[in-house]
Amino acid sequence: MSQFEPNASWCQSLYEAKAAGLVLYGRALGLSHSESEDVLQETFVSLLQLDSEPEEPEHYCFRAFRNRATNYRRSLWRRVTRELESNRWFEKSRGESEAEREAMKCLAELPEEQREVIVLKIWNELTFEAIGQLFEISPNTVAGRYRYGLNKLKLCLKGKEIYERSESMGEAIAILESAPPAG
């Protein structure tokens, strides 16, 4: 029996559901893609070593990932590397459109606290309450950061004709919309 076997089931499910989102979250925290993957691996190795499943595994996982990512970013060498990496905040892909590049550029220019909330809310589908627990702030503060960040994205993208067209309806559909305040 492996030392990880008792926890393998819940950890595997959590990994399958959240790994890609955590890598993107690591990018929002300023890590390169490979650094995000390293932190992800360290996080799940530590989760597998727990004696039992945490009460809220998803929250525990995000908190552990964020703490490891923060510690990872602290060294001077990684800081220099990260600054050089900031020009390539997202990994480029061949199928990436001009609109996607513009949106990623605008997202990378947001303040970190707004960028973090947007990535956790949209790509990781966390609630404002869950994000608030993660940062130890109120859900209303999280919702405010989300709204301000989305508004800044809209302003950044305004006039760049970054929208999609619904051919069946013939209407323009905005990519970004503000969420209502939590409460």
C-alpha distance (Angstrom), angle and dihedral (degrees) to the residues before:
residue distance angle dihedral
M1 . . .
S2 3.81 . .
Q3 3.80 120.5 .
F4 3.85 87.0 -119.7
E5 3.82 98.9 47.4
P6 3.86 99.9 98.2
N7 3.84 91.9 56.6
A8 3.77 98.7 34.0
S9 3.82 96.6 98.1
W10 3.82 100.7 54.8
C11 3.81 91.7 36.5
Q12 3.78 92.4 50.4
S13 3.81 91.5 50.5
L14 3.79 91.2 47.3
Y15 3.80 91.5 47.8
E16 3.79 93.1 49.6
A17 3.81 91.6 48.9
K18 3.81 100.0 42.3
A19 3.83 112.2 21.2
A20 3.81 97.5 94.7
G21 3.80 91.7 45.3
L22 3.79 91.5 48.9
V23 3.80 91.4 52.5
L24 3.80 89.2 52.8
Y25 3.81 89.5 46.0
G26 3.80 88.1 53.5
R27 3.81 87.8 54.0
A28 3.81 89.1 51.9
L29 3.80 87.7 52.4
G30 3.80 89.9 56.1
L31 3.79 101.9 -98.2
S32 3.78 123.6 132.8
H33 3.78 117.7 -114.7
S34 3.80 92.5 -99.8
E35 3.83 92.2 45.9
S36 3.82 89.0 51.6
E37 3.79 89.9 51.9
D38 3.83 90.6 49.0
V39 3.81 91.6 51.1
L40 3.81 89.7 46.4
Q41 3.79 90.7 53.8
E42 3.82 92.6 47.4
T43 3.79 90.1 49.0
F44 3.78 94.5 52.5
V45 3.79 93.3 43.7
S46 3.80 88.0 56.1
L47 3.82 91.8 46.0
L48 3.79 90.0 53.1
Q49 3.79 89.8 53.6
L50 3.80 93.8 57.5
D51 3.79 115.7 111.7
S52 3.80 91.7 -130.2
E53 3.78 141.8 3.0
P54 3.83 111.7 -78.8
E55 3.80 118.0 -113.1
E56 3.82 90.9 -111.6
P57 3.83 104.5 23.8
E58 3.82 96.4 -178.9
H59 3.81 93.7 50.0
Y60 3.80 91.1 44.1
C61 3.81 90.2 50.2
F62 3.82 94.4 50.5
R63 3.80 90.9 46.0
A64 3.82 92.4 48.9
F65 3.81 90.9 46.7
R66 3.81 92.8 48.9
N67 3.82 92.1 48.3
R68 3.81 92.1 49.3
A69 3.81 91.8 45.8
T70 3.81 90.5 50.7
N71 3.80 91.8 50.0
Y72 3.79 90.9 45.4
R73 3.81 92.1 54.8
R74 3.78 94.4 52.7
S75 3.77 101.0 80.8
L76 3.81 119.1 93.8
W77 3.79 95.4 -128.4
R78 3.77 92.3 53.0
R79 3.79 89.4 46.4
V80 3.79 92.1 57.1
T81 3.80 90.8 45.6
R82 3.80 90.5 48.2
E83 3.80 92.2 52.4
L84 3.78 90.2 53.1
E85 3.80 89.3 46.1
S86 3.82 92.6 52.0
N87 3.79 89.4 83.3
R88 3.81 87.5 64.1
W89 3.81 99.0 39.6
F90 3.79 92.9 159.2
E91 3.76 123.5 33.6
K92 3.79 109.5 -105.1
S93 3.77 118.5 -121.3
R94 3.77 129.5 -163.5
G95 3.80 93.8 -120.7
E96 3.80 93.0 50.7
S97 3.80 112.5 127.3
E98 3.78 126.6 -144.3
A99 3.81 88.1 -109.3
E100 3.81 91.1 55.5
R101 3.81 91.3 48.8
E102 3.81 90.8 50.7
A103 3.80 92.3 47.6
M104 3.83 91.5 48.7
K105 3.80 90.9 48.1
C106 3.80 90.9 51.4
L107 3.82 91.6 46.4
A108 3.80 90.8 51.1
E109 3.81 90.1 53.5
L110 3.81 94.2 56.6
P111 3.79 120.1 102.3
E112 3.80 109.1 -89.5
E113 3.81 95.0 -113.8
Q114 3.83 91.4 55.4
R115 3.81 93.4 42.3
E116 3.82 90.9 50.7
V117 3.80 92.8 51.7
I118 3.81 93.4 47.2
V119 3.82 92.6 50.2
L120 3.80 92.5 46.5
K121 3.81 93.0 45.9
I122 3.80 100.6 42.8
W123 3.81 106.3 28.8
N124 3.78 99.6 28.0
E125 3.82 95.2 34.7
L126 3.80 94.7 -137.1
T127 3.79 119.2 160.2
F128 3.79 122.0 -118.2
E129 3.79 87.3 -110.3
A130 3.83 92.9 54.0
I131 3.81 91.5 47.1
G132 3.81 89.7 48.1
Q133 3.80 90.1 53.5
L134 3.79 90.0 49.0
F135 3.82 92.5 53.4
E136 3.83 94.7 31.9
I137 3.81 91.9 -121.8
S138 3.80 133.3 115.2
P139 3.80 121.2 -81.2
N140 3.82 88.1 -122.2
T141 3.80 90.6 58.9
V142 3.80 89.0 49.7
A143 3.82 90.9 49.2
G144 3.81 89.5 50.1
R145 3.79 92.2 51.9
Y146 3.79 88.8 48.5
R147 3.82 93.5 50.2
Y148 3.81 93.6 44.8
G149 3.79 90.9 47.9
L150 3.80 93.2 49.1
N151 3.79 90.9 47.5
K152 3.81 90.1 51.8
L153 3.81 89.4 49.3
K154 3.80 90.4 51.1
L155 3.80 91.1 50.4
C156 3.78 91.5 47.3
L157 3.80 92.0 49.7
K158 3.81 95.7 39.8
G159 3.77 113.1 118.2
K160 3.79 93.1 14.3
E161 3.81 92.0 97.3
I162 3.78 91.5 -123.0
Y163 3.77 102.8 163.9
E164 3.75 140.6 107.7
R165 3.78 124.7 -123.0
S166 3.77 122.3 -137.3
E167 3.80 101.7 -141.1
S168 3.80 95.0 -166.1
M169 3.80 92.2 55.2
G170 3.79 99.2 25.3
E171 3.80 92.3 -136.3
A172 3.78 129.5 128.5
I173 3.79 113.0 -116.2
A174 3.80 117.7 -155.3
I175 3.79 114.1 -130.8
L176 3.81 94.3 -144.5
E177 3.79 130.3 43.6
S178 3.78 129.2 173.4
A179 3.75 117.7 -113.0
P180 3.78 119.8 -128.6
P181 3.81 116.2 -103.7
A182 3.80 116.1 -85.2
G183 3.71 114.6 -109.1
